[in-house]
Amino acid sequence: MKVVEFVPFRVTRNADIDFENEREDHPYSNNFHISDIIEESIKERRFGSIVRLAVPDDVNKRALRRLLEHLEIVPERDLYRVNGALGGASLFQLTGIDHPELKYTLYVPKMPALMEYDSIFDAIRERDWLVHHPYDSFVPVEAFFQQAARDPNVLAIKATLYRVGRNSPVVQALMEARDNNKQVAVLVELKARFDEEHNLEWARQMDEAGIHVTYGVEELPVKTHAKIALVVRREPDGVHRYVHLGTGNYNAATARLYTDMGLFTANKVIADDASKLFNRLTGYAPRDHLSAAAGRAGIPAAQSRRTDRSRDRRRP
């Protein structure tokens, strides 16, 4: 065999999962679950339709013609001529080279003062704590789950998970909490793009551990992006609730890269909203209006209710 010519090229395929059409394809199957849609679609993803063909801008015309014919590409729509690397993401491998003098100085996040307390719940009950990642460490977030899992006074933990990563201390803490006979309910968003497989595996592990797992709201293709955790704790003066609200995922790796805010609070109004939200997400209660979230976002509660009513009227 003799190689007469060669050309590098890069193909991008459509990785979207059409949940609505998948559900319509199985209209009479009561046992067909969203997890089945995810699992089936992940297997088919590498055969998705081609949406982009990238080639060097000086590609040989004969080789390009063969690529277009073989891949059935519409050049006016899907052909991209690139002056440079075709797969720029591969350059991230260079960061693994052991040459610290060529890299930025490693940033060490500050440890928030609430970690100075014997119990993170004592700190939160005393006052609200706002953390700013990645400048503030993600350790308090993990400690919130870990201490809740091991605290004999904690009765229940509820959380939403969107992108948790492969080795998640948060998920491990939730399963540990269930081993300690605490009530644990988790919403795992299976529709988090490109993390569907990880989330599906975590969801199955948690389900096997006895955790009450739901997979997102029923209104496909809606995604649950909320990052919220609720801890219910028995104390000498009664039962108290502790809440963590965040703009970023419960993922220690991405918390070192992305800028996000997090709030630890025992505020009763916010805790009431969190309880209503989890009742809604887990299917235990109908839709309810939330007061604190709307107000803190600058939307008066009355206006929020009017918006919901007008939206309901438009819904067929």
C-alpha positions as a printed Julia matrix, in Angstrom:
316×3 Matrix{Float64}:
   0.0    0.0    0.0
   1.26   3.45  -0.93
  -0.06   6.67   0.59
  -0.44   9.19  -2.21
  -2.03  12.03  -0.22
  -3.45  12.81   3.2
  -5.48  15.55   4.8
  -6.5   16.16   8.44
 -10.17  16.85   9.07
 -12.47  17.16  12.06
 -16.14  16.16  12.2
 -18.67  17.56  14.68
 -21.9   15.62  15.16
 -25.23  16.75  16.58
 -25.2   15.66  20.24
 -28.59  17.05  21.22
 -31.13  14.63  22.67
 -34.65  15.3   21.42
 -36.58  14.38  24.56
 -39.98  15.38  23.25
 -39.72  13.3   20.1
 -38.32  10.34  22.04
 -41.29  10.49  24.39
 -43.7   10.71  21.43
 -42.09   7.59  19.95
 -43.22   5.64  23.01
 -46.65   7.18  23.78
 -48.22   4.0   25.14
 -45.34   2.75  27.28
 -45.95   3.49  30.95
 -42.6    1.98  31.87
 -40.53   4.07  29.47
 -38.6    6.41  31.78
 -36.44   9.43  31.01
 -33.43   7.37  32.13
 -34.21   4.97  29.28
 -34.26   7.89  26.83
 -30.88   9.11  28.12
 -29.24   5.71  28.0
 -30.5    4.96  24.5
 -29.52   8.39  23.17
 -25.99   8.24  24.62
 -25.36   5.04  22.65
 -26.61   6.7   19.45
 -24.77  10.0   19.97
 -21.66   8.98  18.01
 -23.86   8.3   15.01
 -25.57  11.71  15.12
 -25.91  13.81  12.0
 -22.82  15.76  10.96
 -23.22  19.49  11.56
 -19.67  20.64  10.81
 -16.67  19.5    8.78
 -13.48  21.41   9.57
 -10.53  21.21   7.16
  -7.3   23.2    6.67
  -7.81  26.26   4.48
  -5.25  24.89   1.98
  -6.85  21.45   1.69
  -6.34  19.54  -1.55
  -9.41  19.95  -3.78
  -9.6   16.28  -4.72
  -9.39  15.14  -1.1
 -12.01  17.7   -0.07
 -14.37  16.53  -2.82
 -14.1   12.93  -1.6
 -14.79  14.01   1.99
 -17.86  15.99   0.98
 -19.24  13.1   -1.03
 -18.49  10.42   1.53
 -19.83  12.38   4.5
 -22.74  13.88   2.53
 -21.83  17.42   3.55
 -23.53  20.54   2.24
 -20.45  22.8    1.86
 -22.38  26.09   1.95
 -23.77  25.16   5.35
 -21.44  22.73   7.11
 -17.92  23.2    5.7
 -15.44  25.28   7.71
 -11.95  26.12   6.44
  -9.6   26.69   9.36
  -6.26  28.51   9.4
  -4.7   26.77  12.39
  -5.36  23.82  14.67
  -8.56  21.92  13.88
  -9.06  20.73  17.48
  -8.0   23.55  19.76
  -9.32  21.77  22.84
  -6.51  19.23  22.51
  -4.05  21.98  23.49
  -5.29  21.6   27.07
  -3.04  18.54  27.26
  -0.08  20.94  27.34
  -1.12  22.04  30.83
  -0.24  18.55  32.07
   3.45  19.04  31.26
   5.58  19.38  34.38
   6.99  22.86  33.8
   5.63  25.07  36.62
   7.76  28.01  35.46
   5.58  28.22  32.34
   2.31  28.32  34.25
   0.44  30.83  36.37
   1.12  30.69  40.09
  -1.33  28.32  41.77
  -4.06  30.26  43.55
  -4.96  29.07  47.03
  -8.56  30.0   47.95
  -9.27  31.66  51.28
 -10.96  29.52  53.91
 -14.21  31.23  55.02
 -14.52  31.96  58.73
 -17.55  29.7   59.2
 -15.13  26.75  59.16
 -13.69  28.04  62.45
 -16.84  26.9   64.3
 -17.12  23.43  65.84
 -20.26  22.87  63.78
 -21.09  24.51  60.47
 -24.72  24.62  61.61
 -23.79  26.72  64.63
 -22.12  29.19  62.27
 -25.12  29.36  59.92
 -27.62  29.69  62.74
 -25.66  32.66  64.09
 -25.71  34.55  60.77
 -25.88  34.23  56.97
 -22.64  33.47  55.15
 -21.95  34.52  51.56
 -19.06  32.8   49.77
 -17.49  33.79  46.46
 -15.85  30.98  44.52
 -13.13  30.41  43.45
 -11.69  33.08  45.75
 -13.35  31.42  48.74
 -12.72  27.72  49.23
 -15.35  25.15  48.25
 -14.57  23.19  51.43
 -17.53  24.68  53.41
 -19.96  23.41  50.77
 -18.6   19.88  51.05
 -18.53  20.19  54.84
 -22.2   21.21  54.82
 -23.1   17.83  53.31
 -20.51  15.8   55.22
 -21.4   17.18  58.65
 -25.1   16.73  57.88
 -24.45  13.09  56.98
 -22.66  12.38  60.28
 -24.6   14.62  62.66
 -26.96  12.44  64.77
 -29.36  15.39  65.1
 -29.88  15.77  61.34
 -33.18  14.23  60.25
 -33.22  14.87  56.5
 -31.16  16.18  53.58
 -32.53  17.29  50.21
 -30.51  18.52  47.26
 -30.53  19.19  43.53
 -27.59  17.94  41.48
 -26.78  19.17  37.97
 -23.09  18.55  37.24
 -21.32  16.82  40.12
 -18.34  15.27  38.32
 -16.89  11.78  38.48
 -15.59  11.58  42.06
 -18.08  13.59  44.07
 -17.65  14.08  47.84
 -21.16  15.56  47.87
 -22.75  12.39  46.47
 -20.63  10.24  48.77
 -21.89  12.28  51.74
 -25.5   11.84  50.63
 -25.08   8.07  50.45
 -23.34   8.09  53.83
 -26.31  10.01  55.24
 -28.67   7.31  53.98
 -26.44   4.66  55.59
 -26.92   6.6   58.83
 -30.72   6.24  58.47
 -31.4    9.83  57.5
 -34.11  10.75  55.03
 -32.39  11.76  51.8
 -34.1   13.05  48.65
 -32.16  14.14  45.58
 -33.13  15.51  42.19
 -30.54  14.48  39.6
 -30.87  16.4   36.35
 -30.22  13.77  33.67
 -30.57  16.34  30.9
 -27.29  18.13  31.77
 -25.6   18.06  28.36
 -22.53  15.81  28.12
 -22.86  14.88  31.8
 -25.87  12.64  31.21
 -23.85   9.44  31.59
 -22.15  10.51  34.83
 -25.42  11.72  36.31
 -27.23   8.54  35.31
 -24.58   6.41  37.0
 -24.69   8.51  40.18
 -28.48   8.4   40.19
 -28.46   4.61  40.01
 -25.89   4.32  42.79
 -27.91   6.61  45.03
 -31.12   4.77  44.23
 -29.47   1.47  45.16
 -28.32   3.09  48.43
 -31.94   3.82  49.32
 -32.01   7.52  48.45
 -35.25   8.9   47.01
 -34.09   9.96  43.54
 -36.05  11.94  40.98
 -34.78  12.76  37.51
 -36.11  16.25  36.84
 -39.5   17.82  36.34
 -42.01  16.13  34.09
 -42.37  19.02  31.63
 -39.83  17.89  29.04
 -37.48  19.32  27.86
 -37.31  21.61  30.94
 -34.08  21.34  32.94
 -33.68  21.94  36.66
 -30.68  24.27  36.96
 -31.27  25.12  40.62
 -28.36  24.44  42.96
 -29.91  24.15  46.39
 -29.58  21.95  49.46
 -31.8   21.75  52.53
 -30.86  20.18  55.87
 -33.47  19.53  58.57
 -31.96  19.32  62.05
 -33.41  18.56  65.48
 -32.18  20.99  68.16
 -33.06  21.64  71.85
 -35.53  24.41  70.94
 -37.15  22.53  68.07
 -36.53  21.56  64.46
 -34.48  23.99  62.35
 -33.74  24.1   58.62
 -30.46  25.11  57.0
 -30.14  26.02  53.33
 -27.33  26.38  50.84
 -28.1   28.28  47.63
 -25.53  28.52  44.86
 -25.08  29.77  41.34
 -22.54  27.02  40.6
 -22.65  23.26  40.55
 -21.87  21.0   43.5
 -18.58  20.2   41.82
 -15.26  20.84  43.58
 -13.26  20.78  40.34
 -15.28  23.44  38.51
 -15.57  25.49  41.72
 -11.84  26.16  41.36
 -12.34  27.53  37.84
 -15.68  29.33  37.6
 -16.84  32.43  39.4
 -19.95  31.69  41.48
 -21.73  32.8   44.62
 -23.08  30.68  47.45
 -25.26  31.51  50.44
 -25.56  29.56  53.68
 -28.62  30.61  55.66
 -31.12  29.54  58.31
 -33.56  32.28  57.3
 -37.08  30.95  57.86
 -38.59  32.54  54.75
 -35.88  31.11  52.5
 -36.18  27.74  54.25
 -39.95  27.77  53.62
 -39.28  28.43  49.94
 -36.74  25.62  49.83
 -39.21  23.2   51.4
 -41.91  24.18  48.88
 -39.45  23.78  46.03
 -38.41  20.28  47.06
 -42.03  19.27  47.63
 -42.72  20.39  44.08
 -39.65  18.76  42.54
 -40.18  15.43  44.28
 -43.85  15.34  43.35
 -45.24  15.62  46.86
 -47.06  18.91  46.32
 -48.51  21.02  43.47
 -46.94  24.2   42.16
 -46.7   26.88  44.83
 -45.57  30.49  44.8
 -42.18  31.29  46.31
 -41.82  34.53  48.22
 -38.17  35.03  49.17
 -36.59  34.06  45.86
 -38.77  36.46  43.88
 -38.3   39.3   46.34
 -34.52  38.94  46.53
 -34.35  38.93  42.75
 -35.99  42.35  42.73
 -39.45  41.08  41.78
 -42.22  42.04  44.21
 -44.23  39.02  45.36
 -47.47  40.43  43.91
 -45.82  40.97  40.53
 -44.42  37.42  40.66
 -47.94  36.05  41.21
 -49.32  38.15  38.34
 -46.57  36.86  36.05
 -47.38  33.26  36.99
 -51.11  33.8   36.37
 -50.52  35.4   32.97
 -48.2   32.55  32.05
 -50.86  30.03  33.09
 -53.42  31.78  30.87
 -51.11  31.53  27.86
 -50.47  27.83  28.44
 -52.72  25.74  26.13
